[in-house]
Amino acid sequence: MADKAFHVEVVSADAELYSGEATFVIARTTVGELGVMANHEPLLGQLVPGGYVVIVEESGERKAAAIEGGFLSITGQSVTILAESAEWADDVDVAAERSALESAEPGSDEYNHAQARLSAAEQLAS
């Protein structure tokens, strides 16, 4: 299994959210959703406001984080996510975020924040 794992870092402006080994990563970029496995070709991508990142750890545990902008850097051995802001989806109040999304203007910071949190929470549910 070690040859199918790679190192993942998720870092935001104020904290390191994650550092560990994973077998799969999904990220929303400006050109679409991207899936990453071990030995992926090098790539630099821009993350979307209101997006998410999903990490499947070696143990099979699935983690999701709400990501608001930033960059994704992929090498053959690692993935680094440099986010403007990032937070785990575990504690998202889905009803509150849906309400915030409905009352916010599309494209606003409030809208993007609620969208990111909802999208990340939905990824944990699937």
Secondary structure, 3 states (H helix, E strand, C coil): CHHHCEEEEEEECCCEEEEEEEEEEEEEECCEEEEECCCCCCEEEEECCCEEEEEEECCCCEEEEEECCEEEEECCCEEEEEECCEEECCCCCHHHHHHHHHHCCCCCHHHHHHHHHHHHHHHHHC
